[in-house]
Amino acid sequence: MPSQVCPIYLCPMKATSLAIVEDDLIVRESLQTLFGENPQFELQAVHGNVEDFLKALETTPQIQPNILLLDIQLPGMSGIAGIPHIKRLRPSTNIVMLTTFEDSESIFAALCAGACSYLSKQTSLVNIRDAVITVSRGGSYMSPSVARKVVEHFSPKPKKESAHLTDRQLDIVRCIVDGLSYKMIADRLDISIDTVRTHIMHVYRALNINSKGELIRKSLEGEV
């Protein structure tokens, strides 16, 4: 009796829903071609500014992108400023910044606002596609230059060397941090006010500072 073969039914993978907010026509059309002609993706919305995209989200509930490719420098509201508004309307949308800005301030402003990935526009189209696939699978993606800045930000910073002060000068610094006046320091250390002033002048010179406020700050930061 011939053995029975059970048929295996392969369910096609659901296309990743995608939206693009990009004002540069050449970049926008390149992205539309890249994703619009690929059955892996469902391109739901393409806009040239944040305001039009927000309007589309408010008026068309069917627009539910899993991933948004978002530029920073846009006419009107910037991409970073738009992130909280987008997340309010579509909390589950994964926002991937695609921008020419690679400075630390822009990177961390975008990530703190709610972006999950950050790509330079120097990134090839193939790598942009791979980044979107990575994010759609629950990952995050950073351009190498951006990743380096993130790593450097969280790397341990070398401890600053403390300035070399004498024991007496350190005593006076501690008195100043405690809020004592010159007279009170002189009384506590049993020295004259002129001696206190001389020591403080030498401390300022050693630390390259000009005020009591700077001295207190350096002491609290462990530089004294």
C-alpha positions in Angstrom: 0.0 0.0 0.0 1.6 3.3 -1.0 2.5 5.6 1.9 0.5 8.7 2.2 2.3 12.0 1.8 0.9 14.9 3.9 0.9 18.1 1.9 2.9 21.0 3.4 1.3 24.4 3.1 3.7 27.3 3.2 2.1 30.5 4.4 3.6 33.5 2.6 5.3 35.9 5.0 3.3 39.1 5.7 4.8 42.1 3.9 6.4 44.7 6.2 4.3 47.9 6.2 6.4 51.0 5.6 6.1 54.7 5.4 8.6 57.4 4.2 8.9 61.0 5.2 11.6 62.6 3.0 11.7 66.0 1.3 14.6 65.3 -1.1 12.9 64.2 -4.4 15.8 62.1 -5.6 16.1 60.3 -2.3 12.4 59.8 -1.9 12.0 58.4 -5.4 14.9 56.0 -4.9 13.3 54.7 -1.7 10.0 54.4 -3.3 11.5 52.3 -6.1 13.5 50.2 -3.6 10.6 49.3 -1.4 7.6 49.8 -3.7 8.7 47.2 -6.2 9.6 44.6 -3.5 6.8 42.2 -2.4 8.5 42.0 1.0 7.2 45.5 1.7 3.9 47.3 1.7 4.6 51.0 1.1 1.6 52.7 2.9 2.5 56.4 2.8 5.1 58.7 1.3 5.3 62.4 2.3 7.7 65.3 2.0 7.1 66.7 5.5 5.9 65.7 8.9 2.8 67.8 8.9 1.3 66.0 5.9 2.2 62.6 7.3 0.5 63.5 10.6 -2.6 64.6 8.7 -2.6 61.3 6.8 -2.3 59.3 10.1 -5.2 61.3 11.6 -7.5 60.9 8.6 -6.6 57.4 7.4 -6.7 54.8 10.1 -5.6 52.1 7.6 -2.1 53.7 7.6 -0.4 51.6 10.3 3.3 51.4 9.3 5.5 48.9 11.1 8.4 51.1 10.1 8.9 54.7 9.3 11.9 56.1 7.5 12.2 59.7 8.7 14.5 62.5 7.7 15.6 65.2 10.2 15.9 68.4 8.2 12.4 68.9 6.6 10.4 71.9 5.7 8.3 72.9 8.6 8.6 70.6 11.6 11.8 68.7 11.9 11.9 65.0 12.0 13.1 64.9 15.6 10.4 67.3 16.7 7.8 65.2 14.9 8.7 61.9 16.6 6.5 62.5 19.8 3.5 63.4 17.6 4.0 60.3 15.4 4.4 58.0 18.4 1.3 59.5 20.0 -0.8 58.5 16.9 1.1 55.3 16.1 2.8 54.0 19.3 3.9 50.7 17.7 5.6 52.3 14.7 9.4 51.8 14.7 11.1 55.0 13.6 14.3 54.8 11.6 16.1 58.1 11.1 17.6 58.5 7.6 19.6 61.7 7.6 22.8 63.5 6.7 23.2 64.6 10.3 25.8 62.5 12.1 26.6 64.8 15.1 26.2 63.4 18.6 23.5 65.9 19.5 21.2 64.9 16.6 21.8 61.2 17.2 20.9 61.3 20.9 18.0 63.7 20.5 16.4 61.4 18.0 17.0 58.2 20.1 15.8 59.9 23.3 12.7 61.1 21.4 11.8 57.6 20.4 13.7 56.6 17.3 15.0 53.0 17.4 17.6 53.2 14.6 19.7 55.8 13.0 21.1 55.7 9.4 23.3 58.0 7.5 22.2 58.9 4.0 25.7 57.7 2.9 24.3 54.2 3.5 23.7 52.2 0.4 20.2 51.2 -0.7 21.0 47.6 -0.1 22.0 48.3 3.5 19.0 50.5 4.0 16.8 47.6 2.9 18.7 45.3 5.3 18.3 47.8 8.1 14.5 47.8 7.6 14.4 44.0 7.6 16.5 44.0 10.8 14.1 46.4 12.5 11.0 44.5 11.2 12.4 41.5 13.1 12.7 43.3 16.3 16.2 44.5 16.1 17.9 47.9 15.8 20.3 49.2 13.2 23.0 52.0 13.3 25.3 53.1 10.6 28.9 52.2 11.6 29.9 55.9 12.2 26.7 56.4 14.3 27.3 53.2 16.3 30.8 54.4 17.1 29.5 57.6 18.5 27.0 55.8 20.7 29.7 53.4 22.0 32.1 56.3 22.7 29.3 58.1 24.6 28.9 55.1 27.0 32.5 54.2 27.2 34.2 54.9 30.6 35.9 58.3 30.6 39.5 58.6 31.7 39.6 60.0 35.2 41.0 63.5 35.3 44.2 64.0 37.1 43.9 65.9 40.3 46.0 69.1 40.6 49.0 68.8 42.9 48.3 70.9 46.0 50.0 70.9 49.4 48.2 69.5 52.4 47.7 73.0 53.8 46.2 74.1 50.5 43.9 71.1 50.5 42.8 72.0 54.0 41.9 75.5 52.8 40.0 74.1 49.8 37.9 71.9 52.1 37.1 74.9 54.3 36.0 76.9 51.3 33.8 74.0 50.1 32.3 73.9 53.6 31.3 77.5 53.2 33.8 79.1 55.6 34.9 82.7 55.3 38.6 83.7 55.1 38.5 84.7 58.8 36.8 81.5 59.8 39.4 79.5 57.8 42.2 81.5 59.5 40.7 80.8 63.0 40.2 77.1 62.2 43.7 76.5 60.9 45.4 79.0 63.3 46.9 81.1 60.6 46.6 84.7 59.5 44.0 85.9 57.0 46.9 87.1 54.7 48.3 83.6 54.8 44.9 82.2 53.8 44.7 84.7 50.9 48.2 83.7 49.8 47.4 80.0 49.8 44.2 80.7 47.9 46.1 82.7 45.3 48.5 79.8 44.8 45.5 77.3 44.5 43.9 79.4 41.8 47.1 79.6 39.9 47.7 75.8 40.2 44.1 75.0 39.0 44.1 77.8 36.4 40.9 79.3 37.8 39.7 82.8 38.9 36.8 82.3 41.3 35.6 80.5 44.4 32.7 79.0 42.4 35.2 77.4 40.0 37.2 76.0 42.9 34.1 74.5 44.5 33.0 72.9 41.2 36.5 71.4 40.6 36.5 70.1 44.1 33.1 68.4 43.8 34.1 66.9 40.4 37.2 65.4 42.0 39.7 67.5 40.2 41.3 68.8 43.4 
